[in-house]
Amino acid sequence: MCFRRDRNGELACPESHRRVAAYLDGLKRRKYSVQTLKTYAYALDELLSFLVVSGVERVQDVTAEEIAAYRLHLVERGLSPATQEILLRAARGLFNWMEPSGRLFLNPCRGLVVRRPPRKLLPVPSEADVKKLLAQPHVGTAVGLRDRALLEVAYCCGLRNEELVRLNVLDPDLRAARLRVMGKGRKERVVPLGKHAVYWLRQYLNGPREKLLGDDVDERALWINRFGERITSIGLRHLVRRYAVAAGLAGVTPHGLRRACATHMLRRGAHPVQIQLLLGHADMKSLSQYLRVSIKDLTEMHRKSKPGR
């Protein structure tokens, strides 16, 4: 983990940094994502830097008053409520981890309340927008067939960016119209494939994938780039952005297709529990974004139709 150092390259408070590193290592063993670990490392680095300036040499000596001062410090810096939430949650997580193991006499975050700021409604491509996007790849080429199949699977199954790029060639079962997905925390789930996804996957697997592979017949990845290797997350985002621009759409991302999948299913009457299982959410709270979008649609429809007149 990369922590701030003094002018001599030394950690100002090595014992505290060791405890933070041990906490982050525990999160890593619990299969937290690389991005989450980076975020927590940054957040806890901010905390330790504040403690050093405040004259606190050991993280186990932090008091509730110092946490309150840290919270005020974040506000005075003009950080957004979302950033303040991340920094405070990381601090609370560290002290909650230290307390039961005897590394802490009194948890300074025991009474800390961190409220989630209101989440903005993220844009969701309409069904017409998605149809335009899906029609963009030139399916007369191996790359075009790969891209059409990839976009169909992304929209049909509502997969996360990392879930898409981690797919292997044996994960789709075209005969049963199912797809094996390895989700967050290495949790496996099986999701249905729609008829369009099955069709374009079959077209892609029937020759174009092998053409893209070249001589590396041992590559297990489902989606192969121009170099015969597994497509990356960055490559996937560029791919979707390129086709979105070609379709005249703004702000469409792989995660936008995931939101579109969930939102369109809700509008068509799918049960939220079914969507939760499809998307691989641990609980129903994660569906709040999609439910809010649907309620907004319902409100607009109600306003236009003016029932009761």
VEXROTI-335417 format. One record per atom (N, C-alpha, C, O): residue in one letter; x, y, z. Coordinates in steps of 0.05 Angstrom, whole numbers, plus 5000, padded with zeros to 4 digits. Example, Ala and Ser with C-alpha at 12.3 -4.5 7.8 and 13.67 -1.06 7.14 Angstrom:
// residues 2
a526448865156a524649105156a526449345156a528549345169s525749555142s527349795143s525850015157s526850235161
END
This chain:
// residues 309
m501749765000m500050005000m501850255000m503950255013c501050464986c502550704984c501550915004c499351015001f503150975024f502451175044f504351415041f506651385031r503451645050r505151885049r507551855068r507351735089r509751955059r512251945075r513352225079r512552415065d515252245098d516452505103d518652555083d519052395064r520152775087r522152845067r524452645065r525752625044n524852485086n526952285086n525952015076n527451825075g523452015067g522351765056g521351565078g520751335072e521251665103e520451495125e517451535131e516451765128l516151325140l513351355149l513351505176l514951435194a511751715178a511651875202a510751715227a511551765249c508951515222c507851365244c507751065235c505550965229p510050935236p510150665224p508250455237p507150285224e507950475264e506150285277e503250315267e501950115262s502350565265s499650605255s499350505226s497350385219h501450545210h501350455182h501250145181h500050035163r502650025199r502649725200r499849625206r498949425195r498549765225r495849675232r493849715208r492249545203v494149935195v492449985171v493049785150v491149675137a495649715145a496349515125a495149245132a494249095115a495149175158a494048915167a491048915162a489848715154y489649145167y486749165163y486149125133y484348975126l487649265116l487249245087l487848965077l486448865059d489848835089d490448555081d488148375088d487548185073g486848425111g484448265118g482148305098g480748115092l481848555089l479748605069l480448455043l478648355029k482948455036k483848315012k483248015014k482347894994r483747895037r483147615041r480147555039r479247335033r478547765046r475647735045r474547795016r472147815012k476447814997k475747834969k474548104962k472948134943y475348324977y474548594968y475948654942y478148564937s474648804925s475648864898s478149044901s478649174921v479749044879v482149204878v481549494881v482949644896q479349584868q478649864869q477749944897q478450164907t476249774911t475449824939t477849844957t478050024974l479849674953l482249674970l483849934965l484850054984k483950024940k485250274934k483850514948k485150694958t481150514947t479650724959t480050734989t480450945001y480050495002y480450485031y483250575038y483650705059a485250495022a488050565028a488350865027a489650985044y487150995006y487151285004y485751415028y486851605040a483451315035a481851435057a483351415083a483351605098l484551195089l485951155114l488551305115l489551385136d489751345091d492151525089d491451805097d492951945110e489051895088e488052165095e487752185126e488452385138l486651975138l486251975167l488951995182l489252155200l490851825174l493451815187l494952085184l496252175203s494652205161s495952465156s494752675175s496252845186f492152665179f490852855197f491752805226f492252995241l492052555233l492852495261l495752585266l496352685288v497452555246v500252645250v500352945255v501753045273v498853095239v498653395242v497453465269v498253665281s495653295279s494353345304s495953255328s495253305351g498253135323g500053045345g499352775356g500452705377v497752615343v497052345352v498952145338v498952115314e500552015355e502651845343e501751555338e502751425320r499751465354r498851185350r495851185345r494351325358v495051025326v492251015318v490450915341v488150985343q491650755358q490050645381q489550855403q488050805422d490851085400d490451305420d488351505411d487851705425v487151465388v485151655377v482751655395v481751445404t481651885400t479251925416t476952005399t477252075376a474552005411a472152085397a472352385390a471252465369e473652535407e473952825401e475652865376e475153045360e477752705373e479452725349e477952645324e478352755302i476152445326i474552365303i472652595295i472152645272a471452725316a469752945311a471253175297a470253315280a473753215306a475453425294a476153355265a476253525248y476553095260y477152995233y474753045215y474953125192r472352995225r469953035210r469653335203r468953395180l470153505222l469953795217l472053885196l471654055180h474453755198h476653815179h475753745151h476353895132l474353525147l473453445120l471453645110l471453715086v469653745127v467653935119v469054195111v468354315091e470954285127e472354535122e473954525096e474454735084r474854285088r476254255063r474454285039r475454305016g471854285043g469954315021g469554065006g468654064983l470153835018l469753575005l466753525001l465153605018s466053384980s463253314975s462253124997s463752985009p459553125002p458452945022p459152645015p459652485033a459252574990a459952304982a462752234990a463352015000t464652424986t467452374993t467752355023t469252185033q466352535038q466452525067q465452255077q466552145096e463352155064e462251905073e464251675070e464551515088i465651675047i467651465042i469851475063i470651265073l470851715068l473151745087l472351665115l473851535129l469951745123l469051675150l468351385153l468851265174r467151265133r466550975134r469150815136r469250615150a471150895121a473750755122a474950775150a475950575161a474751005162a475851035190a474250865209a475450735226r471650865207r469950705225r470550405221r470650255241g470950325196g471650045191g474249965204g474449745215l476250135203l478850075216l478550035246l479449835257f477150225259f476850205289f475049975297f475449855318n473049915281n471249685287n472749425284n472149235298w474749425266w476449185263w478449155287w478948935296m479449375297m481349375318m480149295345m481449165362e477649375350e476449345376e476149065386e477148995407p474948875370p474548605381p477048445384p477148255399s479148525370s481748375372s483548475394s485748375397g482548665410g484048755433g486248965426g487849025442r486149055401r488149255393r487349545401r488749735396l484949565413l483849825419l482449805446l480849625451f482950005464f481650005490f478750115487f476850005498l478550335473l475850465469l475550545440l477250695430n473450455428n472950515399n471950805396n469750865405p473550975384p472751255381p470451295361p469251515360c469851095345c467751115325c465250975333c463450935317r465050885358r462750735366r460150885363r458150775355g460151145368g457751305365g457651465340g455951645336l459551405321l459651555296l457351475277l457151245270v455751675269v453651625250v454451745223v455051985221v454551575203v455251675176v452851625158v452251405150r451651845151r449251825134r450051835104r451751995096r448751665089r449251665061r448051905048r445651965052p449552055032p448352285018p446352194996p446651964986p444452354989p442552284968p444052214943p445752364934r443351994931r444651914906r443252034882r440752044880k444852134863k443652254839k442552024822k443651804821l440352094808l439351904789l441151894764l441352094749l442351664760l444251644737l442551604711l440451484712p443651694689p442151664664p441851374656p443751214660v439651314645v439051034635v438351044606v436451184599p439750904589p439050904560p436250784557p435450594570s434750904538s432050794533s432350534516s434550474507e430050394513e430150154496e430850224467e432250074454a429950454458a430650534430a433650594428a434950534408d434750724449d437650774450d439250514449d441250494434v438450324464v439850064465v439749934437v441749814428k437449944424k437249824398k439149954378k440349824362k439350224380k441250364363k444150274368k445750224350l444750244394l447450164401l448049884391l450249834380l446249694395l446649424386l447049394356l448249204347a445849584341a445949564312a448549674301a449049664277q450349794318q452749924308q454949734298q456149794277p455549514311p457849354302p457349244273p455149164266h459449234258h459349124231h459848824233h462048734236v457648674231v457748384237v458948224214v458947974215g459948364193g461248214172g464148164178g465548044162t465148254202t467948204210t467948054236t465948044251a470247934242a470547784267a470247974291a468947904311v471448204290v471248404311v468448494315v467448524337g467048544292g464248634294g462448434306g460648494322l462848174299l461247964311l461747944341l459947904357r464347964348r465047954377r463648184392r462448144413d463648424380d462548654394d459548634396d458348704416r458248534375r455348504376r454548294398r452748344413a456048074399a455447874419a455947984447a454447934465l458048134450l458748244476l456648444486l455748434509l455748624468l453748814475l451048684482l449648764501e450348474466e447948324472e447948194499e446048214514v450248074507v450547944533v450448154555v449248104576a451848374551a451948584571a449148684578a448448724601y447548734557y444848844561y442948624571y441348674589c443148384560c441348174567c441648084597c439748034611c444148074606c444747954632c445348164653c445448104677g445648424645g446148634665g448748584680g448848624705l450848504666l453348444680l454948694687l454848894673r456548674708r458448874715r460748874695r461148674681n462249094693n464549104675n466448874680n467148734661e467248834705e469248624711e468048344706e469548164698e465448314710e464248054705e464347984675e464747754667l463948184658l464048144629l466848054620l467047864605v468848204629v471548144619v472647884631v474447754620r471547794654r472447544666r471147294654r472047074660l469247324637l467847094625l469846924610l471547024595n469546654613n471246464598n469546324577n467046334578v470846194558v469546084535v467545864543v465645804528l468045724566l466245514574l463945614592l462245454600d463845864598d461745974615d458945974602d457045924616p458746034576p456046024563p455245734557p456845584547d452845674564d451545414556d449345484537d447145544545l449945484511l448045584491l445645394488l443445484482r446145134493r443844954490r441845004512r439444984507a442745054536a440945114559a440245404561a438645484578a441545574544a441145864545a441645984573a440046124584r444045904583r444946004609r447846094608r449346014590l448546264628l451246374629l452246354658l450846444676r454546244661r455846234688r457446484692r459046564675v456946624714v458146884720v459546874747v458446774767m462046964748m463546994773m463347284782m464547454770g461747334803g461247604812g463047704834g465247594838k462147904848k463648024870k464147814892k462447654897g466547824904g467247644925g467447354916g467047164931r467947314890r468147054878r465646884881r465646644884k463347024882k460746894884k459746824856k459546994839e459246574852e458346474826e455346474824e453946404843r454246554801r451446534796r451046454767r452746484750v448646344761v447946264734v445546434726v443546444740v445846564703v443746744693v442746654666v444246524651p440246714659p439146634633p440246814610p440847044614l440446694587l441146834563l438746864545l437346664540g438147104536g435947144517g436547034490g438846964484k434547014473k434946884447k436847044429k438346924414h436847314431h438647464415h441547434424h443347414408a441947414451a444647374461a445647094453a447947064445v443946894454v444646624446v445446624416v447446504408y443846754399y444346754371y447046884364y448646764349w447647114376w450147254369w452547124382w454747134371l452147004405l454346854417l455046614399l457446554395r453046474389r453546254372r455046334346r456946204338q454246564335q455646664311q458546734318q460346674302y459046844341y461746924349y463546674354y465846674347l462346484368l463946244375l464346054352l466045874353n462846094331n463045914308n465046024287n464346054264g467446084296g469546164277g470946434284g473346434287p469446654288p470746904293p472546914318p474747034317r471746774339r473546774363r476146644357r478246744365e476046414343e478546274336e480246444318e482746444319k479046594300k480546774282k481946994298k484247054292l480647104318l481947304335l484147184353l486047314359l483746934361l485746804378l488446774364l490546804377g488446704339g490946654325g492146384334g490746174334d494646384342d495946134350d495546064379d496245834387d494546244395d494346194424d491746044430d489746164440v491645794424v489245634427v488645564456v486445474462d490445624474d490045564502d488645794518d487945764541e488246024505e486946244518e484046174525e482546094508r483346204551r480746124561r478646354558r476246294561a479546594554a477646824554a475546804533a476046704511l473146894539l470946894520l471347124500l471147084475w472047364510w472347594492w475247644486w476847694504i475947624461i478747634452i479147904437i477647984420n481348044445n481948294431n483548244406n484048024398r484448464393r485948444368r488648314371r489848234351f489648284396f492248174400f492047884409f494047764417g489647764407g489347484414g489247444444g489647214454e488647654460e488647634489e485847714500e484147804485r485547664526r483047734539r482648044538r484448194543i480248124530i479648414529i479748524558i478948384577t480748764561t480948884588t478549054594t476949114577s478449144620s476249314628s476349584613s474349694605i478849684610i479149934595i478349904566i476950074555g479149674555g478349624527g475349604524g474249684504l474049484544l471149454543l469749734544l467949784529r470749904561r469550174563r469950324537r468150464528h472350304525h472850444499h470950334478h469950484461l470550064478l468849944458l466050054459l464850134439v464950054483v462150154487v461950444480v460050534467r463950604488r463950894483r464050944453r462651124442r465650784438r465950824409r463350774395r462550934378y461950564402y459350504389y457150704398y455350764382a457350804423a455450994432a455651254416a453651374408v458151334411v458651584395v457551534367v456251714356a458051304356a457151244329a454051244327a452951314306a452751164349a449851164350a448651434357a446251464358g450351634363g449351894371g448351904399g446652064405l449351724416l448551714444l450651824462l453051794457a449851954483a451752074502a451851924528a449751854539g454251884538g454551774565g453751484569g453251404592v453651324548v453051044551v455650884558v457650904544t455550734580t457850584589t456950294594t454550234592p458850114599p458049834606p456149834629p454249674629h456649994650h454850004673h452150124665h450150064677g452150304645g449650414636g447850194624g445450204626l449150004610l447549774599l446449604622l444249494619r447949584643r447049434667r444549574679r442549444685r444749834681r442349984691r440049964672r437749944681a440649974646a438449944626a437049674629a434649654628c438649464632c437549194635c435549184658c433249094655a436449284682a434749274706a432249444703a430049364710t432649694693t430449884691t428349784671t425949804676h429249694648h427349604627h425849354637h423449324631m427149174652m425748944663m423649034683m421448924684l424249224700l422349324720l419949444706l417649394714r420449594685r418249724670r416449514657r414049564653r417549284651r415949074637r414748874657r413648674649g415048944683g413648784703g415248574718g414048424733a417848564714a419448374729a419448434759a419348664767h419548234775h419648264804h422348354813h424348254803p422548544832p425148634841p427048414851p429448424848v425848204864v427447984874v428747834851v431147754853q427347804829q428447674805q430847834794q432847724786i430448094793i432648274783i435048264802i437348274793q434448254828q436648234848q438347984842q440847994843l437047764837l438447514831l440047534805l442347434803l438847654785l440147684759l442647854761l444747784750l442448084776l444748264778l446848174798l449048284798g446147984815g448047894835g448348084858g450548094870h446248224865h446248404888h445948244914h444348044915a447348324935a447148174960a444548234975a443448064989d443348464970d440848534983d439248724966d440148814945m436848784974m435048944959m435749244958m434949394941k437449334978k438149614979k439549704953k439349934945s441049524941s442549594917s440649654893s441549774873l438149564895l436249614873l434949884875l433349954857s435550044896s434150294900s434450484876s432550624869q436750484863q437250664840q435250594818q434050784806y434850344812y433050264790y430150304798y428550394781l429450254823l426750304832l426050594831l423750674824r427950774838r427451054837r426951154808r425151324804v428351034789v427951114761v425151034753v423751184739s424250794761s421650704753s419450874766s417350924753i419850944791i417851124804i417751394790i415551504788k420051494781k420051744766k418451714741k416951894734d418751494727d417151444703d414151434709d412551544695l413451304731l410651274739l409551554746l407251614739t411051714760t410151984767t409652154742t407652304740e411452134722e411152284697e408652194682e407252354671m408251924682m405951824668m403351914682m401351984669h403451914709h401152004725h400452304719h398152374716r402652464717r402252744712r400952794684r399252964681k401852644664k400952684637k398052574634k396452694619s397452354647s394852234643s392652374660s390252364653k393552494683k391652644700k389152484707k386952564701p389552244719p387152094727p385352234747p386352394763g382852184746g380952314764g379652564753g377852674767r380452654730r379252894719r376452834708r375153014698
END
